[in-house]
Amino acid sequence: MMGNRGAKLILLLILFSLLVYFPDFHIVEANMFTHIPRPEPAFVIRSDGSVDPSTASIHRDGNLYTFTDDIFGYTIIVERDNITLDGGGYSLQGYGNSTGIFILNRHGVTVRNMKISGFYYGVRIFAAFSAPGTSNNNTLEDNLVTDNHYGVSITYSSLTRLRNNRMNNNTRNLWISDNVQVHPQPPNLYINDVDSSNTVDGKPIIYWVNKQDKTVPSDAGYVALINCTNIIVQNLDLAHNGQGIVLVFATNSLITKNHIIDTDSGIFAYKSSNIVITENNLESNDAGIDVRRFLNSSISLNTLTQNGNGACLVDSQNGVFFGNKITRNLGYGIWLHGFNTSTIEQNIITENDEDGVIIFNSCNNTIVCNTIASNGYYGVKLWEDSSENMVSENLIANNIIGVLIRGCVNNSIIRNMITENKDLGLHLADGSNNNVIYHNNFVNNQEEIGIQVLITSTIDRTAVTETGGANVWDNGTAGNYWSDYTTQYPTATEIGDSGIGDTAFRINSINIDRYPLMEPVDLGTIPEFPSWTILPLLLMATLVVIIYKRNLPKSPTN
């Protein structure tokens, strides 16, 4: 009995983790452990071939099922493989909720020749999260899908064929996603047969598989590059889809100067490498940029504003995130999750409703010369075993708390201006220790209470500790500048002309700045142009772009 309970608890914890770390999951798709509810009311094509109820306006002739009239307020549920559902030119009309065509864990189903409107999902083809590979080889052709929330949603389903479908005036015309969270990876990930006879709001869908050395046509309305290389996607206006641009197993490609609005994910990339994403404008998407297992790539000079979240970078490494403007998003600015050996430099990360930069279980990154200001809670949040990160020469100002270090070790916080944060300049919690913190200016953080730094045994602000979490507050000769130093130690004076106060600045009994500075550190101005550490990477990216343009065809082809 205890073994069964333990197994159930483990399964629930896994589900909880997926929902926390992948918040864009649809809850029905993520639910591995309970029956997926069928929409109601519904006309059902049963696995034995019968139509339930028999009075439905659907005529059966073997494996061909044809509408005999318009259908209002019902879902069509398909429980039988290898059939054709023909609308006969009739309409399937909903009332703003439910699903029009519901195809779960089926293969060989064709849906054709009908108008589908007024549903939350117009057409939904998918496999259960726990059953990858059970939905494949389905076909949509000659349909008009209009005025739904999601027009066509294809999830965890492969080898789907789309021909001559028109998706118009849906909140999200087309959504295609696959089961990237499952290991081992399911076969035919994102492999579908979708040609440009399909349109979204009158623009062709570009869904390329195994293409190379091409430029996406300038009138594209949706772009997916699956196992493609040397592709340019530029100067597009993309809107009202599940994603604006999808990159899966893509390499050596350029995504530039696109305007992407009102999607679930503006740019989504998975297991792609040597990609340059630059000078794009992403606004009013649920997520601006979402990349996972993204290698040796750069994201630079983009504007991400008024999205649900700015940028999410997961399980990626050796990247450059440079010169982006990430502002006024409704959630966080940047989330780094398992993001390693990369550079976050010279970004403007301001006025996001939640945290500015979240660094979760990420190591060996350099966060340098950014403006991180006026965010809704933390400016920089390091947590869950993030280590060996360098946070340096940033302006961290006017957040609620400037920097949180929670349960992390061996990070360096050096030469930052941490100022005017409303609550705390720096909070260390959950045994964070051996972090090196010096040459920072702590100026006027929570000035009226007089506490700029707080160390607690848990994230709870009241759990102040005198012993937990020993960190290093100087480099052996110089520590930090504290704007309240002379207030806390009114008799302190400078040691000769050293610039060092003669009284140590005490945070707690084992966290002491032995060499507090009498004057602020001169940090200069965050440079307008790239520093020497990033110039080689940008020059390389520029060279790659030049090579692409020389090798690509002069005119686009489908």
N, C-alpha and C positions, 0 to 999 in steps of 0.2 A: 504493500500500500504506500509506504513512504517513498519507494522508488518511483511509482507512478506520479505521485505528487511532485517529486523533484523534477521529473522529466517535463511535466506540464509547466512548472515554474520556469524552467530553462527556456522552453518554447515561448512563453509569454515575455520573458526578458529579451529574447531575440527580436520579437515583434516590436516591442517598445523601442529597442535600439534603432530598428529600421525607420520607425516613425519619427524619432528624434533626429537622426542623422540624415534622413532623406525626406524632409518635410513636404516635398512636392508629390509624394506618393498619393494616389487615390486610395482611400481607405478600403474600398471594396476590393481593389486589386491587391492590396497588401495583406489582406486577411487570408492567412493560410489555413486557419484552424476551424473556421465555421463555414456553413453552407452559404454560398453567394445567393442573395435573394433575387428572385425573378421579378421583373416589373409586372404590375397588375393595373388594370385588367389587361388580358392578353389573349390573342389567338395563337395557338401552339401547334406547330407541325411536330408531331410526336415521333419518337425513334422508330415506331412501327409503320410510319408513313401516314397515319390518320391525321385529320385536322380536328382540333378540339377548340371550341365546340363545332359540331358539324354544320351549324347554321352560319358560320363565318363566311364572309364574302370572298372565299378562296376556293377555286375549282382545282381538283387534283386529276392529273392524267399521268399515271406512273410516277416518275420523279420530277414532273413539271407541275408547279403550283402557280395558278394565275388568278390575279384579282378579277372579280366580276363587278366591282363597284368601288367607289371611294370608301375608305375606311377612316372613321373618326374616333379618336380617344382610346385606341387599342395599340398595344405593342404586338409585333409579330416575333414570336420566339421560335427559333429553329433548333430542334433537337435531333435532326436526322442528317447524316452526311450525304454528299454527292447528289444534291438536288438543285433545281433551278426555281427561284421565286421570281416570277414575272409580274410586274405591276400592270401590264397591259395598257399603260398610259394613264392609269388612275392615280389618285393621291392617297398618301397615308398622312393623316393630319393629327397632331397632338394638341395639348392645351398648355404648353410651356414647361412641362415636367416629364418625367419618365423617359422611355427610350422608344424609338421607332422600330428599328430592326435590331434584335438582340441575338447575337451568334456567339456562343460560349463553347470553347473546346470542340470545335467542329472543323472538318476539312471538306473541300470539294463543293462548297456552297456558292452558288451564283445568285446575285441579286441584281435585277435589271429593270429598266424601263418603267420607272415610277418617280413621282415627286414626293419627297419626304420633308415635312415642315412642322414646326411648332413643338419640338421635343427638347429635352435637355441634351440627350444624345440622339442625333438623327439616325446614324448607323453605328453600332458598336460591335466590333469584331475583336475578340480577345480570348486569351487563355487564362485560367486561374494562375495566380502567382506560384502556387505549389505544383503546377503541372505544365512546365515549359515544354514546347514542342507539340502540344496537343491541338493547336489551332494553326492550320496552314492550308495553302492552295485554295483559298477562297477568292471570289471574283466579284467586283462591282463594275457594272457597265451601263452606260446610257441612263444615268439617274440625274435628277435635279434635286439637290439637297440644300434647303434654304430656310432661313429664319429659325434655326435651332441655336442652342448654346454651343455644343460641339456638333459640327456637321457630320464628319466622318472621323471616328476614333478607332485606331487600329493599335492594339496594345498586346505585347507578348505574343504576337502572331506573325508568322513569316510566310514568304512566298505568296503574298497577297497580290492579286492582279487588278489594276484599275485602268479602265478605258472609258474615255468620253463622258466623265462625270463632271457636272457643274456644281460647285459649292459656292453659294452666294449668300451674303448678308447673314452669315452665322457669326456669333461672337468669336468662336474659334472654328474656322472652316475645316482645317485638317489637322489632326493630331496623330502622329505615328511615334510610338515608343516601344522599346523592347526591354527584356529582362536583364539589364546589365548588373543587377545586384546578386544574381544567382551564380554560384560556382559549384561544379565546373560550368563554363559558359555554354548556353544552349546552342545548337547548330543554327546556321543561317541567320545569325543576329542581324537585324535590320535589312535583310535581303528581301526586297519586294520588287515587283514589276509594275512601275508607275510611269507612264509616258506623258508627254506634254499635251496630249489630247485632253487631259484633265486640267481643270482650271479652278482657281480660287478668286472670286470677285473679278472674273474676266481675264485673269493673268495665268499663264501656263505654270504648271508644277514641274520643277526640274528635280527629278529623283534619279541621280546617276549612280550606277553600280559598276565598279571596275573600269572607270574612265580615267584618261590621263591627257595632259597637255591641252586643256580646253579652257575657254572663258564662258562663264554662265551667261546666257542671253540677258540683255538689259531689261527685258519686260517680265522677268520671272516674278511669280508671286509667292513661291515657296521653294526652298533649296535644301536638298539633302545630298551629301557626298559620302557614299559608302565604299570603302576600299578604293578611294580615288587618289591620284597623285598629280601634282603640278597643275592645280586648278586655281583660277582667279575668280573671285566673287566680288564684284565692285559696283558701286553707284546704284544699288537697288533700293527701292522702297518696299518694305515687307511689313505686313500687318495682318492681324486677325487670324492667326493660326496657332496651333499648339507650340510650334517653334518657328523662328524666323529662318535660321540656318542650322542644319544638323551636319556634324562631322563625325563619322564613325570609321575607325581604321584608316583615316585620311593622313596623307603625308605631303610635306613640301608644298603647301598651298597658302594663298594670300586671301584674306578677308578684309576688305578695305572700303571705307567711305560709303557704307550702307546705313540707311535709316530704318530702324526696326522698332516698331511700336505695337503695343497691345497684343502680346503673345504670352504664353505661359513661360517660355524660355526664349529670350532673344537669340542667343547663340548657345547651342549645346554641342559639346564635343566629348567623345569617349575613345580612349585608346588611340589617340592621334598624336602625331609628332612632327616637329619642324614646321609648325604652323605660325603664320604671322597674322595677328588680329589687330588692326590699327586704324585709327581715325574713323571709327564707326560711332553712330549716335543711337543709343538705346534708351528708350523712355517708355514709361507706362506699361512695362512688362511685369509679369509676376516675378521673374528673375531676369536680370539683365544678361549676365554671362554665367553659364554653368558648365564647368569643364571637369572631367574625371579621367585619371590616368593619362594625363596630358604631359608630354615629354618634350624637352628641348625647344620650347616654343616661347613666343613673346606676345604679350597683350599690352599695347601701348597707345597712348594719345587718343583713347576713346572717351566719350562722354556717356555716363550712366546716371540718369536722373529720373526721379519719380517712379522708379520701379518698386515692386514689392521688396526685393533685396537687390543689392548692387551686383556683386560677383561672388560666386562660390567655386573654390578651387580645391578639388578632392583628389587625394592619392596621386599627386603629380610631383614632378621634380625637374630641376635644371631649367627653370623658367625665369622670365623677366616680366614683371608687372610694373610698367613705367609710364609716368606722365599722364595718367588717366584722371579725369575729373569725375568723382563719385559723390554725388550730392543730392540731398533731399529725397532719398529713398525711404520707403515706409518701414523697412526693417533695418538690417545691418548694411554697412558699406561693403566690407570684404570679409569673407569667411575662408580661412585656410584650414583644411582638415586633412591630415596626413600629407601635408605639402612641405617638401624638403629641398634643401640646397638651392634655393631660389632667391631672387632679389625683388623687393617691393620698394620702389624708389620714385621720389618726386611726384607722388600722387597728391591730389587735393581731395580729402575725404572729410566732408563737412555736412552738417545739418541733416544727417541721417537719423531717423526716429529712434533707432536702437543703438547698437554699438558701432564704432567706427571700423576697427580692425579686430577680428577674432582669430586667434592662433590656437588651434586645437590639435593636440597630439602631432605637432609639426616641429621639425628640427633643422638646424643649420641654415636658417634663413637670415637674410639681412633686410631689415626694415629701416630705411635711411632717407633722410631729407624729405619727409612727407609733411604736409599740413593736415593735422587730424584735430578738428575743432568743431565745437558746437553740436556734437552728437548727443543722442538722447540719453545714453548712460555711460558706458566705458568708452574712453578714447581708444586704448589698446587693451585687449584682454588675452592674456596668455594662460592657458589652463590645460589640464589633463595630460601631464607628462610632456609638455613642450619643453625642449631643452636645446642648448647651444645656439640659441637665436641671438642676433645682435640688433638691438633697437637703438638707433643713434641719429643724432642731429635732426630730430623731428620737432616740430612745433605741436605740442599737445595741450590744447587750451579750451577752456569754456565747455568742457564736458561735465557730466555729473562727477565721475571719477576719472582721473587722467589715465592711470595704468593699474590694471589688476594682474597680479601674478598668483595663480592658484594651483597648488600641487605641482609646481614646476621647479626644476633645478638647472643650474649652470647656464643661465641666460645673462646677457650683458645689457645693461641699461646705461648708456654713456652719451654725454654731450647732448641732452635733450632740453628744450625749454618746456617745462611742465608748469603751466601758469593758469590762474583764474579758473581752475576747475571747481565746481560749486561745492562738492562734498569733500573729496580727498585728492591729493596729487597722486599718491601711490598707496595701494592696498596689497599686502602680502598675506596669503591665507593658506590653510591646509598644509602646513609644513613646508612651504616653499623655502628652499635654502640654497646656499652656495651660489646665489645670484650676485653678480658684480654690478655695483651701482655707484658711479662717480662721474664728476664733471657735469652734473645736471644742475639746472637752475630750477629750484622749487620756489615759485613766487606766488604768494597771495592765494594759495589754495585753502579753502574753508577758513578764511582769515579770521572771521569773528569768533570761531571756537579755538583757533590756534593749533589745529592738528593737521599737518600736511601729509603725514605718512602714518599708516596704521598697520599693525601686525596682529593677526588673530589666528586662533587654532582651527577655526572653521570659517566658512564664508559669512557666518553670522557676525555682524558688526560688534555685538556685545561680548564676543568671546575673545577679548583682548588677552594676550599672553605675554609673559615676561621671559619665556624660555624657548618657545618654539620657533624654528626657522632662522638659523644663523646665516646672515648674508654679509657680503663684503661691501663697505661703503666708501672705500677710498682705494687709490692705487699705490699706497705706501708713502706718498708725499702730498697728495691733494685729494679732497673729497668732493662735496657738493656745496652749492650756494643755497642757503636757506634764508628767505626774506624775513623770517621771524627769529633769526638767530640772536640778534642783539636784544630782542624783546624777551626771549626765554633766558638769555644769559647776559643781563645788563652790565656786568662787570668784565665781560670778555673783551680782550684787546688783540690787536694784530701782533704776531711774533715778528718783530723787526719789520723788514720790508717784504716779508715772504708772501703776504696775501692770505695767510692762514691764521685762523683764530686760535687763541691759547686755551680755549675750553672746548672739549669734545662735545659734539651734538649727539645727545642720547635719544634713541628711538625706543629701545628697551634694554634689558641688562646684557643681551648678547648681540645687539645690533646697534653699533655705535660708529658714527662718522668721526674718526680721530682727527681729521684735518679739514674742518669746515672752512669754506672760502669766505673771505670778507666782502668780495665783490662778485657780481655775476660773471659767469664764463662768457667770453665773447664768442658767440656761435656764428657771427656773421649773418648773411642772408641765405635762405635756402636757394641754391643756385638755379638760375633760369635755364641753363643748358646742362646736358648730361655731364656727370663727373667722370673721371678717368676710369672708374671701375666698370662703367656701363657702356662707354663709347665703343669698345671692340664688339660687343654684342649687337649694338644698333647698326654699326657699319656692316656686320655680317648679314643682318636682316635686310639692309638696304641692297647689298650685293645679290642676295637671293631673289629679291623682287625684280631687279634688273635682268637677271638671268631668265626668270620666268617670262617676263614680257618679251624678251627676244625670241624665246622658243615657242611661244604660243601662237596659234593661228590668228590671222588678221581679223577674221570675222567669226562670230559665234556660230556654232552648229549644235543641233540637238543630239 
